[in-house]
Amino acid sequence: MKYLFPAYIINDMELKHLVKLFGIINKENGIFLEAGANDGIFDSYTYYLEKDKHWKGVLVEPSINAFHACVKNRPHSYCINAALTNDEQADSLSGDFDGHPMSSIEGKRLNRMSNVSVKALTLNKVFANHLKDIPVDLMSIDVENYELPVLMGLDYSQYRPRFILVEIYTPTFLDTVNFLLRNDYALITNITGFNPIDNPAWDGTHNDYLFGSLR
């Protein structure tokens, strides 16, 4: 199957990942939720789904600067300035949310201390407020080694994305896979497939994995 991606494709590696994803999720006019949206373009799978397949959805980004860029770059999506957690009682979270693509909770990813406080939400709240009774085709989570707590913030008996695309760091791989399996999601494939032989510059920390609902 051939995909005619326009010039906004960044490089051959990204094209390879997109063709792999589109080969599995081959749908027009789908619905997505993306957490860790950054500026809405950088490392965003949903950007290409929106541009090439006419999808729409919700984008969540904690950095205020990246959020404003996201609003500008993704006018057809609904953008939320917040950080996600599994704590229903949390009002805010702290992190080095300055627009850097690897900013994270408590600045742990880059070991930075220039933290700011941002609004905290759970996936349950995002779904209830913006996606209630709307079938979500893809939920994409890329939040720099905080993915498992974010995933734990969703009631999968009430809200069930058809596919979940999640960045998983190697130390949390088994915990994340087992958590999703307990909620009836099976691992389909490693979308990025980074490895030290084909990607000698890869730091060995993570890959992007696609899961599908078994229900």
TAZI-V727426 format. One record per residue. N is the residue number from 0. RES is the residue in one letter. SS is DSSP state (~ for helix, > for strand, _ for the rest). PHI is phi in whole degrees, 0 to 359 (none if undefined). D_FIRST is the distance of its C-alpha to the first C-alpha in whole Angstrom. Layout:
BEGIN
N&RES&SS&PHI&D_FIRST  N&RES&SS&PHI&D_FIRST
END
This chain:
BEGIN
0&M&_&none&0  1&K&_&253&4  2&Y&_&243&7  3&L&_&260&10  4&F&_&285&13  5&P&_&290&16  6&A&_&289&19  7&Y&_&282&20  8&I&_&296&18  9&I&_&276&20  10&N&_&205&19  11&D&~&296&17  12&M&~&295&18  13&E&~&296&17  14&L&~&301&14  15&K&~&300&13  16&H&~&295&14  17&L&~&293&12  18&V&~&298&9  19&K&~&295&11  20&L&~&294&12  21&F&~&294&10  22&G&~&293&8  23&I&~&264&11  24&I&_&257&12  25&N&_&263&10  26&K&_&219&13  27&E&_&266&15  28&N&_&57&18  29&G&_&276&19  30&I&>&238&22  31&F&>&230&23  32&L&>&229&26  33&E&>&237&26  34&A&>&250&29  35&G&_&86&30  36&A&_&283&28  37&N&_&53&30  38&D&_&272&30  39&G&_&89&26  40&I&_&237&24  41&F&_&299&25  42&D&_&54&23  43&S&_&256&22  44&Y&~&293&18  45&T&~&291&20  46&Y&~&301&20  47&Y&~&284&16  48&L&~&297&16  49&E&~&291&19  50&K&~&286&18  51&D&~&264&14  52&K&~&239&14  53&H&_&64&18  54&W&_&281&19  55&K&>&212&23  56&G&>&171&25  57&V&>&241&28  58&L&>&242&28  59&V&>&241&31  60&E&_&215&33  61&P&_&282&36  62&S&_&288&37  63&I&~&295&39  64&N&~&292&38  65&A&~&294&34  66&F&~&300&34  67&H&~&296&36  68&A&~&295&33  69&C&~&297&30  70&V&~&301&32  71&K&~&290&32  72&N&~&281&28  73&R&_&233&27  74&P&_&295&29  75&H&_&266&27  76&S&_&252&27  77&Y&>&264&31  78&C&>&255&32  79&I&>&236&35  80&N&_&266&37  81&A&_&194&38  82&A&>&250&37  83&L&>&263&36  84&T&_&211&38  85&N&_&258&39  86&D&_&269&43  87&E&_&295&43  88&Q&_&268&47  89&A&_&288&45  90&D&_&266&46  91&S&>&210&45  92&L&>&226&43  93&S&>&251&44  94&G&>&190&42  95&D&_&274&41  96&F&_&276&39  97&D&_&244&39  98&G&_&99&36  99&H&_&294&35  100&P&_&297&32  101&M&_&250&33  102&S&_&295&36  103&S&_&206&37  104&I&>&301&40  105&E&_&59&43  106&G&_&66&41  107&K&_&290&41  108&R&_&297&38  109&L&_&250&39  110&N&_&54&43  111&R&_&253&44  112&M&_&252&47  113&S&_&279&46  114&N&_&271&45  115&V&>&232&45  116&S&>&261&45  117&V&>&229&43  118&K&>&299&42  119&A&>&252&41  120&L&>&221&39  121&T&_&260&37  122&L&~&299&34  123&N&~&305&36  124&K&~&291&38  125&V&~&296&34  126&F&~&296&33  127&A&~&297&36  128&N&~&272&37  129&H&~&230&34  130&L&_&226&31  131&K&_&296&34  132&D&_&64&32  133&I&_&249&29  134&P&_&296&26  135&V&_&263&24  136&D&_&278&21  137&L&>&216&21  138&M&>&247&24  139&S&>&249&23  140&I&>&237&27  141&D&_&218&27  142&V&_&229&31  143&E&_&54&32  144&N&_&72&34  145&Y&_&242&35  146&E&~&296&32  147&L&~&297&34  148&P&~&302&36  149&V&~&296&34  150&L&~&299&32  151&M&_&287&36  152&G&_&271&36  153&L&_&239&34  154&D&_&273&35  155&Y&_&284&33  156&S&_&281&35  157&Q&_&254&35  158&Y&_&237&31  159&R&_&225&28  160&P&_&301&25  161&R&_&294&22  162&F&>&232&21  163&I&>&235&23  164&L&>&252&21  165&V&>&225&25  166&E&>&283&26  167&I&>&239&28  168&Y&>&276&31  169&T&~&310&32  170&P&~&296&35  171&T&~&255&34  172&F&~&301&31  173&L&~&296&33  174&D&~&299&35  175&T&~&290&31  176&V&~&298&29  177&N&~&292&33  178&F&~&298&33  179&L&~&292&30  180&L&~&296&30  181&R&~&297&33  182&N&_&259&32  183&D&_&66&29  184&Y&>&238&26  185&A&>&256&25  186&L&>&289&23  187&I&>&265&19  188&T&>&195&18  189&N&>&270&20  190&I&_&293&17  191&T&_&280&19  192&G&_&62&20  193&F&_&296&23  194&N&_&206&26  195&P&_&293&29  196&I&_&280&27  197&D&_&279&24  198&N&_&229&26  199&P&_&299&29  200&A&_&275&30  201&W&_&297&29  202&D&_&275&32  203&G&_&79&31  204&T&_&274&31  205&H&>&202&28  206&N&>&215&25  207&D&>&258&22  208&Y&>&243&22  209&L&>&253&20  210&F&>&241&22  211&G&>&235&21  212&S&>&291&24  213&L&_&269&26  214&R&_&261&27
END
